[in-house]
C-alpha cells in the first residue's frame, strides 16, 4: 500500500463528527495546528497539548546504514517508517486528537494546538510521522505547520544492544546477486574460507582476524556479521581524486560527482584494481566518472584513512587513499568541464572555500548533500590552505 493511498484511507476513517465539525478551517489564514518533531537525545520534549513518544517503537531507519544519514523528509525513509504496522493508525489518532482539541479548547488569540512527536535523534521516525500528520490535517482543510526541531542536529551515534541485535547479521541482496555477477563482490558467502594472511599483508590499515572472520579495526557499525552493502570481505582499498582550482576572484572550487546510488555528492573515486597504485586508481576513476584527463599535473597521494561509510559492517569496511592535485587556472572559463559518467549521475565544480560553503552550494544549487562517508575527509581537506584542497 502506498503512503498516499494510506493517508487517503486515514482521511476517510477520521471520526466523522470531528471531521465535519472541525475539519474546515474557520480561522482564515491563521495556523491552527503546529506539529513538531524532536529528538529526546538532544533536549527534553517541547511543551505541547499532545506528545507522542516513538523512540522505542516503529521501524527505525537509523539501524539501516543506507538510511542512517537521510531524514524523514526523504520519500524512502518516510515510506519505511509508515509501513510499520500501526504507524498510519498513530497518524490518524494524532490528527483526530488535533481536530477534537480545536473544538474543545478555547484558545485566547487563536493560539494553535501543539502536537509533538519524539524519537531518539529527531531525524527519522518523528519527522516522518510529523509530516504525515500535517499532510492528513491539510487534506481535511486544517491550516497546519510543521517544525523539525532537531533535523539539522548531528546523527546520534548509538550503541544500544537492541539496535545491535536487530541488524546484527546483514548483507544486502544486491551484493550476493548483482555484486557477484558484475565482479564487484566476493563470491564467498563464508569468510572463513578466504586467505586472510594475504589480505592482511596487503591491507593499508592493519586488522585482526578471529576464528576466520575479519574485524573492523576502527568502529562497531551495528552489523556484527555480513557485509552490509559492501562487496569485499575485510578491507576494500579505494582511491579518491581531489581536484581543486581557484578562479579569478580567488574562490576555490572542487570537482565532485553526484552518486547514482542516491547517497549524495562525493569525490570522484572507486576501488583500487589489483596491481594498481592508489594514485593511478584516482586518476582512472576521475576520467571514468567525470571525463577529465588532466595531463601534466602533479598528483600527491595522502595517507590512507578509514572511511566511515554508512554501508559498512564489522566485517566489511572501506579505506581510501586520497590523491590531490591543484590546477593552475586563473579564470573560471579555463576550468576543464566535468561530465558525469560511469556510476556518477552528474559531475560539477562545487564552490569550496570552506566545508560550510561547499555544503551550502550543494544544497542551494543541486538540492544535494555530501556523501556521508566523505564528510570528515572534506572537512579536514577544506580547512587548509585555499590554494589547495
N, C-alpha and C positions, 0 to 999 in steps of 0.2 A: 504494500500500500504506500503511495507517495505521501510526502509530508503535506502537500497542498490538499490532496483529497481527504486526508485525515483531519485537517483543520476544517474543511467544509462540513465533514460529518460532525465535528465538535460543535460548530455553529448550530447545526440542526438539533443537537442534543442539549443545548443550553436550556436551563429552566425556562419554560415558555412565558410564565408570568413576568419573570425578571427581565427577559429579553424584550418583551413587549412594552413593559413599563419604563425600563431604564436604558434600553438599547439605543434609542435615538438621542443623540447629544442635544441637550436643550440649553447649553451654555455658550452658544456661539463658537468663537474660535478658541476659547479657553481650554487648556488641557485639563481633563477631569480625572485621569488616572496616570500615575507615573510608576513605571516598572523598573526596578533597579536590580542589576546583577552585582554580586560581590564575592570575594573570597575570604573565608574565615582565616586563611593562612596569612593574610596581610593586615587585617584590622577587624575589630568586632562588627557585628551586624549593624547596619544603619537603622535608625528609628523608622518604623513602618506600621501600617494598620494590620497587614498580614505578612508574615515571614515564613518562607518555606526553606527548610534545610535539606539539601540533597547531597551533602558531602560524603555520605556513606551509601547513597542509593543511585540508581540509574547507571547505564553503561558509561564508563569513564574513558574518554578519548586519551587521557594522559598516559595510560598504560600501553597504548599503541604508538610506537616510535614514529610511525608515518603521520600521526595526527597530533603529537605532543606539542609541536610548536605552531600549530594552527589555532584558530579560535572558533567559538560557536557561531561566528558570522560566516564561516566557511560552510558551503552547502553540504559538503560531505560530512563534516563534523556534526552539523545540526541534524542531518538525517540519521546519523549513527546514534545520537542521544535520543531522538524522538522515536526511534524504532524500539526502544526499551519497553517491554510490557508495562503498562501503567503510566507511561510518560504523557500521552495525549489526555488521559483521564486527569492527570495533575494539572495540565494546561487548562482543561475545561473547568476544573474545580476552582482554580485561581481566578479565571475570568468570571465565573459565577459569583464568587465572593466579592469581586470588584463591583459587579452590577448590583448586588444586594446592598453593599455598603453605600453606594452612591444614593440609593433611595432611603437608607436608614439613618445616615449621618447628616446632621445639619451643620455644614461647614461654613464658618464665617468667612466672607470674602471669596467663597468658592474654592477654598483650599482643596487640592486634588487628593484623591485616595492614593495611598502609598503602598505598593506591593514590592517586597524584597525577596530575592531568591539567592541563596548562597551555596557555593560548593567549596572545594579546597582552595583553588587558586583564582577563582573568578574569571576563568578564561574559556571554559568549555561548556559544562552542563548548565550552569546558571545563565550563561549568555544565551545558549540555545533555547532554554525554557523562557527566558525573558522576552526574546524576540517572538517566540510562538504565542505567548500570552498577549503581547501587544498586537500581533497580527490578527488574532482571534477577536479581540475587542474592536479593532478597527473595522472588521468585517460586519459588525453589528452597529456601526456608526458611532462608536465611542471615541472621543478625542483622547489619544494615548501617546505618551512619550516614553522613550527608553533611555536609561542611563547605565553604562557599564563602568562601575567604579574602578575595577582593578584590571581591566582588559589590557592596559599597557604596562602592567607590572611584570617583573621578570617571572619566568616559569619557575615554580617552586620545585626544587629537586627533592623528591620524596623517596623515602626508604621503607614505607610501611610494608610489613610482611605480607599483608593481604594482597597488596598490589604485586609483590614479587611472585607470590604463588599463582595469581590469576594468569600471568603471562610468563610463567617460568620456562615453558618449552614452546618455542615458536620458530617456524621457518615459513616465510611467505610462499604460497603455492607457485608463484612465478619463478622462484629460484629453482624449484625442482622440475619445472616444465620448460619454460622459455629459456631460463638460465643455462640449463644443461644442454638444451638443443642448440642454442646460439653460441655456446662456448664461454660465457662469462661466469659460469658457476661450476664448482667442483662436482663431478658426478657422484662422489662418495656421499652416502647418507649417514655413514658411521665414521666419525672422525678417528676412531682408534686404529683404522687400517692405513692411515696416512703416514708417510715417512717424516715424522716430526723433527728428528735431528737435522735433516736437510733444510727444512723450513726455518728452524730456529737459527741455524748458521747464517741464513740469508736475510734474517729479519733486520729492519732498520732500528727497531726498538726491541730489546730482549724481552722474552716472555717465557712463562713456565708451561709445562705440560704435566697434568696429573691424571694418572690412570688412562693415558691415551687421549685426553681431551685438553685442548688449549685453553689458557686462562687469559682473559683480557688484562693487560698489565696496568691499565690506567683507571678503570672505573667499573662499577657494578651498574648494569643497564636496566635490570629488572627482568631480563630474559636470560635465565640461567643456562639453558641448553637450546641448541639450534642456532641458526644463522640470521635470524631476524629477516631483514630484506637484502642482506648481502650474500654474494655467491661463494666467497672464498672462506674456507675454514681458517681460523687464525688471522694473521696479519695480511691485509691486502695493501700492497705498496702502490701509491698513486703519486702523480705529479701535477702541480697546478702552475699555470702561466700567469705571472703578474706583470702586466704591460701598462706603463703609465706614460703620460705626456703632459706638458704644460702649454697652455695656449698663450696668445699674445697679451692677455690681460693678467697672466700669472696664475690662472686657475688650473688646478691639477685634475686630470681625467684618468680613468681606469677602464680597461676593456673588461666587460662582463657578459655573461650569457644567461638567458633565461632557460632553465632546465625544462625539458619536455615532460618530465615526470611530475610537474606541479610543485616541486619542493622550493621554488623561488629562484632568485638570481645568484649566480656563483661565478667564481673564477673559471676560465676555460681549463679543463683538466680531465684526467682519467687514469686508468690503470697503466702501470709500467709493464710493458711486454717483456717476456723472457729475453735476457741478453741486452736489454736496452737500459741506458742510463736515465735517471730521473730528468736531467736537463733535456736530453733528446726526446723523452716522452712528453715533456711540457711543450716543446716546440711542435711536435707532431700533433698533439691534442689541440693546440692553438690553431693550427692550419685546418684541422678537420672540423672544428666547431665554429670557427669564425672566418675561415678563408684567408687569414692573414699569414703571409710568408714574409718574415722580416729578415732581409739579407743585410749582412754587415753589422749586426748589432751584437753587443756583448751580453751574455747571459750569466747571472750569478746564482748558483744553487745555494739555498738557505738550509739550515739544519732540518733534519727530519723531525716531524712533530705529530703527535697523536691528534686524530680528528674526532671531535665529539659528535659523531654522526647519529642522527635520530633513528637511522635504520639498523644500527649495530646491535650486537648481543654480547654476552660474556664470552662467547666462543668464536665470534667473527667481528673484526673491527678494521678501521681504516687508519693508515699512516700516510702522510703526504710529505713530499719534498717540494716546496715552492721554488720556482726558478723565476728570477726577476730581471727585467730589462726596462730601460727608460729611453724613450725616443726623443732625439734632439730636434724636434719640430717646433718652429717658433710661431706657427699660426694654425688656427683651427682648420683652415681649408687644406692644410698639408697633412692632416691626420689620415692614415690609411682607413678605408671604410670596412668595418667588420660586417659580415653577413652570417646569420645563424644557419648552421648545417649540422649534419650527423644527428647527435642526440640533443642539440641545442635548438630550442624553439625560435629564438632570435638572439642577436648579439648587438651590443651598442657600447659607445663610450659613455661612461657614467661620471658625473661630477664627483670628485673625491678629495676635496681639500682636507676634510676630516671624515671620520666614520659617520658622524651625525649628518653632515652634508650629503654623504653618499646615500644614507637611508632615506633622507628627505627627498632627494632627487628621484630615487626609485619609486617612492610612494606617489609623488606628485606627477611624474611623467608616465609611469607604466602601471600604477596601482600595484606595485610589486614590493617584495621584501627580500632580504638577504637569506640565502640558504643557511639553515641553522648551523650546519657543520662548518661553515666558513666565517661565522661571526667573530669568534675570538681571534682568528688569524688576521682578518681585515682590521679589526680594532687595533691590533698591535702594529701592523704594517702602516696604517694611515696615521699613526701617532708620531711618525718620524718626520724626516726632512721632506719638505714639499717638492723637492726636485727628484725624489724617489719614493717608491711606494713603501 
